[in-house]
Amino acid sequence: MVQYHTPAPSAGRVPTADATLINGKGRYPTGPTSPLAVISVIKGLRYRFRLVAISCDPNYVFSIDGHTMTIIEVDGINVQPLNVDSIQIFAGQRYSFVLKANQPINNYWIRAKPNIGRSTTFDGGLNSAILRYLLAPKKDPTTTQTPNSNPMLETSLRPLNSPAAPGVPSVGAADVNINLAIAFDFAKFQFSINGATFVPPTVPALLQILSGARTAQELLPPGSVYVLPPNKVIEVSIPGGTIGGPHPFHLHGHAFSVVRSAGNSAYNYANPVRRDVVSTGGATTDNVTIRFKTDNPGPWIFHWTTPGP
């Protein structure tokens, strides 16, 4: 997670994080050498780690000096084991990985490099925690980071079960196809999607729908509600390159198949990763595309999880 040292009213419209916290602990530039989170392991054992990004704005590249990680779960869905030496994780995303404690007894840096922030280095233990083997001295590690030669690629993740995306395996061949064009109005300092800017209702949409007094379309500005037919295949595409991006999008109530990932132009309908948070990518050539089936009725929100530009 991230920490801000400036009160919200004076932090500006898009505040910059002062520190990265791992399990609630961290250091910040010019600050004291405060205690860091310590993950204790015993040599020869295997450990399941659950990695969760509860940050506001930054995404992180996560790694552990001298160790590889075997990813086994993504956003609550089991995947075929994938060995990597780093994981880029966006706000709202979750991963489980298995770590083998097979290195010499020592202390090792756990690193979470943010893409933005007051400091994006590891100087003095910034953006870090400690992996400590039993019997290792209680001190900061002296390990160095080697280049990540096997980073996680979203396109390499495969569901463990029922891998195919729903529907006809062709671009635009779903029952309903939606493109979400994101724009930013600098004068109003507002984002819009397909020309509509979200304005939250004064009463939660679900309560108003259950009352029967109003329809969902009446609760929000025109363009904010997409009425989808039940038990149909939906394909949503989100062009990249938006200011402040990449933006991680989260769909409530459903997991979706990522048939086209950021940084990739190929479509995969045979065995794409299935998750509920996806990054839209920062390049204008990106066109992240997802597929899901409307098999869980409700007023589900689809939103990105980072602030403005």
C-alpha positions in Angstrom: 0.0 0.0 0.0 1.0 3.6 -0.2 1.3 6.3 2.5 0.7 10.1 2.2 2.3 12.5 4.7 0.3 15.5 3.6 -3.3 16.2 4.7 -5.8 15.6 1.9 -7.0 19.2 1.6 -3.5 20.4 0.9 -2.1 17.5 -1.1 -3.3 18.7 -4.4 -5.7 17.1 -6.9 -3.3 14.3 -7.7 -1.1 13.7 -4.6 2.2 11.8 -4.8 2.8 9.0 -2.4 5.5 9.5 0.2 6.2 5.9 1.0 5.4 2.3 0.2 4.2 0.2 3.0 4.5 -3.6 3.0 2.3 -5.2 5.7 1.9 -1.8 7.2 5.6 -0.9 7.5 8.0 1.2 5.4 10.5 4.0 5.2 10.4 7.3 3.4 13.1 9.6 2.0 14.9 11.7 4.7 13.0 9.7 7.3 14.3 7.5 10.1 15.5 3.9 9.6 12.2 2.6 11.0 11.6 -1.2 11.3 10.5 -3.0 8.1 8.1 -5.9 7.7 9.9 -9.2 8.2 8.7 -12.4 6.6 10.3 -15.3 8.5 11.0 -18.6 6.7 12.8 -21.9 7.4 15.3 -23.3 4.9 13.9 -26.2 3.0 10.2 -25.4 3.3 7.8 -24.0 0.7 5.5 -21.1 1.4 2.4 -19.7 -0.2 2.4 -15.9 -0.4 -0.7 -13.9 -1.1 0.3 -10.6 -2.8 -2.3 -7.9 -2.8 -2.0 -4.3 -4.2 -4.1 -2.0 -2.0 -2.3 1.1 -3.3 -4.2 4.1 -4.7 -2.1 5.2 -7.7 1.2 3.4 -8.2 1.6 -0.1 -9.7 4.6 -2.1 -8.5 7.2 -4.5 -9.7 7.5 -7.1 -6.9 10.6 -9.3 -6.5 12.6 -11.1 -3.8 16.4 -11.1 -4.1 17.8 -14.6 -5.0 14.4 -16.3 -5.3 11.9 -17.2 -8.0 8.2 -17.4 -7.5 5.6 -19.9 -8.8 2.3 -18.1 -9.5 -0.7 -20.4 -8.8 -3.6 -18.0 -8.4 -4.7 -14.7 -10.0 -7.6 -12.6 -8.5 -9.0 -15.7 -6.8 -8.8 -18.0 -9.8 -6.4 -20.9 -9.9 -3.9 -20.8 -12.8 -1.4 -23.3 -14.2 1.9 -22.9 -12.3 4.1 -20.2 -13.8 7.7 -19.6 -12.7 8.8 -15.9 -12.7 11.3 -13.7 -11.0 9.1 -10.6 -10.8 5.4 -9.6 -10.8 4.0 -6.3 -12.0 0.9 -5.8 -9.9 -1.7 -3.0 -10.3 -4.1 -1.6 -7.8 -6.8 -4.1 -6.8 -5.0 -7.1 -8.3 -4.1 -10.2 -6.2 -1.7 -13.1 -6.8 -0.7 -16.2 -4.9 2.7 -17.6 -5.4 4.8 -20.4 -4.0 8.3 -19.6 -2.8 10.9 -22.3 -2.0 13.2 -21.3 0.8 16.2 -22.9 -0.8 18.9 -20.3 -0.5 21.7 -19.9 2.1 20.5 -18.8 5.5 20.5 -15.0 5.3 18.4 -11.9 5.0 17.0 -11.0 1.5 15.4 -7.8 0.3 11.8 -8.0 -0.7 11.3 -5.2 -3.3 8.2 -3.4 -4.5 9.3 -0.8 -7.1 6.6 1.8 -7.7 6.2 3.4 -11.1 5.6 6.8 -9.5 6.1 8.2 -6.0 8.4 10.5 -4.0 11.1 7.8 -4.4 11.2 4.9 -6.8 14.5 3.5 -5.5 15.5 1.0 -2.8 18.0 3.3 -1.2 18.2 2.7 2.6 15.4 0.2 2.5 12.8 2.3 0.7 10.0 0.3 -1.0 11.2 -2.8 0.7 10.6 -5.5 3.3 12.8 -8.4 4.5 12.8 -12.1 3.9 14.6 -13.6 6.9 15.7 -17.2 7.2 15.6 -18.8 10.6 19.0 -18.3 12.4 19.9 -15.3 10.2 21.1 -12.2 12.0 18.4 -9.6 12.8 19.7 -6.8 10.5 19.0 -5.3 7.1 19.9 -7.4 4.1 23.0 -6.7 2.1 21.8 -8.6 -1.0 21.8 -7.0 -4.4 19.1 -7.1 -7.1 20.0 -8.8 -10.3 18.1 -7.9 -13.5 14.7 -9.6 -13.8 15.2 -12.0 -16.6 11.9 -13.8 -16.3 9.2 -11.3 -15.5 5.5 -12.3 -15.4 3.7 -11.6 -18.6 -0.1 -11.6 -18.4 -0.3 -13.4 -21.7 1.6 -16.4 -20.1 -1.0 -17.0 -17.4 -3.4 -19.8 -18.1 -6.5 -20.8 -16.1 -6.2 -24.2 -14.4 -9.8 -25.2 -15.3 -12.2 -24.3 -18.2 -9.6 -22.2 -20.0 -11.6 -21.1 -23.0 -13.2 -17.7 -23.2 -16.9 -17.8 -23.6 -18.6 -17.4 -27.0 -17.4 -17.6 -30.6 -13.6 -17.3 -30.7 -13.4 -14.3 -32.9 -13.0 -10.5 -32.4 -16.4 -8.8 -32.2 -18.3 -12.0 -32.3 -19.9 -11.8 -28.9 -23.6 -11.3 -28.3 -22.9 -7.8 -27.2 -19.8 -5.8 -28.1 -18.9 -2.6 -26.3 -16.0 -0.2 -26.8 -15.2 2.1 -23.9 -13.4 5.3 -25.1 -11.9 7.2 -22.2 -11.4 11.0 -22.5 -10.3 13.7 -20.1 -11.6 17.3 -20.0 -8.8 19.5 -18.7 -11.1 22.5 -18.2 -13.5 20.5 -15.9 -10.8 18.2 -14.6 -13.1 15.2 -15.3 -12.9 11.9 -17.1 -15.6 10.5 -19.3 -16.3 7.2 -20.8 -18.1 7.3 -24.2 -18.9 10.9 -23.4 -20.5 10.3 -20.0 -19.0 11.4 -16.7 -20.1 9.3 -13.7 -22.1 11.0 -11.0 -22.9 8.8 -8.0 -26.6 8.6 -7.0 -27.7 10.0 -3.6 -29.1 6.6 -2.7 -27.3 3.3 -3.8 -28.5 2.0 -7.1 -29.4 -1.4 -5.8 -31.7 0.0 -3.1 -33.5 2.1 -5.6 -33.9 -0.8 -8.0 -35.2 -3.0 -5.3 -37.8 -0.4 -4.3 -39.2 -0.7 -7.8 -39.7 3.1 -8.0 -37.1 3.8 -10.7 -35.1 1.9 -13.3 -31.4 1.8 -13.3 -31.3 4.1 -16.3 -33.1 6.8 -14.4 -30.6 6.7 -11.5 -27.4 7.9 -13.3 -26.6 10.3 -16.1 -27.3 9.1 -19.7 -24.5 6.8 -20.8 -23.4 5.6 -17.4 -25.7 2.5 -17.4 -25.3 -0.4 -19.9 -28.3 -2.8 -19.8 -27.1 -6.2 -20.7 -29.2 -9.3 -21.6 -29.0 -12.3 -19.3 -26.9 -15.4 -20.1 -25.2 -13.7 -23.0 -21.5 -13.3 -23.9 -20.2 -9.7 -23.6 -17.0 -8.4 -25.1 -15.6 -5.1 -23.9 -12.6 -3.3 -25.4 -10.8 -0.5 -23.8 -8.2 1.5 -25.8 -5.1 2.5 -24.0 -3.0 5.7 -23.9 -5.3 7.6 -21.6 -3.8 10.4 -19.4 -2.8 9.1 -16.0 -2.7 5.5 -17.4 -2.3 2.7 -17.3 -5.6 2.4 -15.5 -6.5 -0.9 -13.9 -10.2 -1.7 -14.4 -12.2 -3.9 -12.0 -15.6 -5.6 -12.7 -17.8 -6.4 -9.7 -19.8 -9.6 -9.7 -17.9 -11.4 -12.5 -14.5 -12.7 -13.5 -13.6 -12.2 -17.2 -11.3 -13.6 -19.8 -8.6 -11.2 -20.9 -8.5 -12.1 -24.6 -6.2 -9.2 -25.4 -3.7 -7.9 -22.9 -1.9 -4.6 -22.6 1.3 -4.5 -24.6 0.1 -7.2 -26.9 -1.8 -7.1 -30.2 -2.7 -10.8 -30.4 -6.1 -12.2 -29.3 -6.4 -15.4 -27.4 -9.8 -17.1 -27.0 -8.4 -20.6 -26.3 -6.9 -20.2 -22.9 -6.6 -16.5 -21.7 -6.1 -15.6 -18.1 -9.4 -15.2 -16.2 -9.4 -12.4 -13.5 -11.4 -9.4 -12.3 -8.8 -6.5 -12.5 -7.0 -5.7 -15.7 -4.6 -2.9 -16.8 -5.7 -1.0 -19.8 -2.1 -0.2 -20.8 -0.3 3.1 -21.4 0.2 3.0 -25.1 -2.3 4.3 -27.7 -1.8 1.1 -29.6 -3.2 -0.9 -26.7 -6.8 -2.2 -26.9 -7.4 -4.4 -23.9 -10.3 -6.7 -24.6 -12.3 -8.9 -22.1 -15.1 -11.5 -22.4 -17.6 -12.6 -19.8 -21.0 -14.1 -19.5 -24.0 -12.3 -17.9 -24.8 -15.1 -15.5 -24.9 -13.2 -12.2 -27.7 -10.6 -12.3 -27.2 -7.3 -10.5 -26.2 -3.6 -10.9 -22.5 -4.3 -11.1 -20.1 -1.4 -11.3 -17.1 -1.5 -13.7 -14.5 1.1 -12.7 -10.8 1.8 -12.6 -9.1 1.8 -9.3 -6.6 4.7 -9.5 -7.3 8.4 -9.2 -7.2 11.1 -11.8 -4.4 12.3 -14.0 
